[in-house]
């Protein structure tokens, strides 16, 4: 996030294109791990790419930082971008996200919540996603319902 903060000093609130990654983490019942963020919405663990990182490295780092979990094998599902991924955040910053969505059930460790970013984590069935799931995350999950239902590495 330091990179984005440095850019913001130069460009103010003007729109930026920000690449990042999120991960659909599945438990043994193929339920999705979702993060209840401090801002109030539910989403997938992940975040913005730092300088010199690959999208996969971003996914691994963000999941580790936010959940305490270490990711093994990752499978890329898709990259989402375009006008529908425009955001204007509470402080006035504008951005267009370019988000790589990965899936995995290969995780190690114990959930260790970073309370500066999250209220809690929970696993949800694909057909019973929580109210308050941010639209972009819904868009990342919906096209892959069949993949999620049957995913095993």
N, C-alpha and C positions, 0 to 999 in steps of 0.2 A: 504494500500500500504506500510505501515511501515514494515510489516512482510516481504514482498518481498525485500525491500531495505536492511533489515538486512541479509537476505539470500544471497543477491548479494555480500555483503561485504565478505562473507565466500567462495562463489563458483565462483565469477567473472561472466564471460559471459556464462559459461557452461549451457546446457539445464536444465530447471526446469519444473516440472509438476505443473501447476497453475490452481486450480479450480476457477470458477467464475459463474456468472449468468447474463443473459440479459432478458429483458421483451419486448414482443410485446404488446404495449399499443394501444388499438383501441378506436376511437371516435364513436359517434352514427351512423356514416355512414360506420363503419367497415374499416376505413382507418387507416394505421399504422403510429405511431409517429416515425420519424427517426431523428437522431442527426447528424448534419454536424460537424464532429470533426475538431479540429484545424489542425490536420495532413492532412486534405483535403478529407478524405473519409467519406461517410455516413455510419451510423450503428445504432444499437439499443442501448438504454440506458442500462447500466450495467457495471460490472467490476469484479475485483478480490476479492475473499473471504479473510477476515481478520481472525486472530486466534479466535476461540471459536464461530464463526458464522456458522449458517446453510446456505445452498444455498438460501433458501427463504429469510432469513434475509439479505443476501448479495444483493439480488435483490431489496428488499425494500429500503435498505440504499443507494445503488448506484442510484436508480431512484430519491430518495429524494435529494441527493447531486447534481445530474446533471440537474434535471428538476424542482425541487421544488414541485413536485407532490407527494401526499401520496397515496400509493397503498392499496386497500382493498383485495378482494379475488384474489388469484393467482391460475392458473391451470398449472401444469407441462406438457409441450408437449414432451420433450425429453432431453436427455443428449448427447452431441456431443463430441467425442474424437477420437484420433487416429493420424496416421501419417499425414493426410491431415490438421490437426490443429496445425502443427509446424509453429512457427514464429521466424524470426530473425529481431529484431527491429533495428532502425537506429543507436543506440549506441553499437550494437553488441551483446546485450543480446539475448539468445536463450530460447525458451519455447515451451512446448506442452500444449495447453489449453484443459481443461475439462470444458465444458460450459453447464449449465442447462438453458434451454430456457422455459420461462413462458409466458403465455398469460393472459391478463386482459382487461376489459373495466370498472373496478371498481376503478376509480381514483377521488381524491379530490384535490382541490387547483388550483392554477394558475401557468402556466409555468413561471419559474424564471431561466433563463439560467445562468449557471456557465461559464462565458466567458474564464476562464482559460483552459477549456476542449472543449468548443463548440463554433461554429460560430453562429449556429441557429438550430431551430427545425422546422419540417414541417410534416404535415400528407400527406400520399400518398396512392392512390388506389393500391391494391395488384397487378394489372396488369400494373401499370405505375410507377414502382420503379425508383428512379433517377439513372442517370449515375453516376458512382463513388461509388456505393454501394459495400462495401468490400465483397469479395467472401465468407468469412465465414458467414457473415450475410445473404447473399443470400441463402447459404446452410441451415441456420436455418429457413428461411421463406418458401422457395419453397415447401417442403414436406407438408406444412400445409395450402396451399392456400384455400382448401375447408373448413377447420375448421375456418380459418380467415373470409371467406366470410359470414359464418353463425353464428359466435360466439356471444352468449349472455349468461350471467350467470343466 
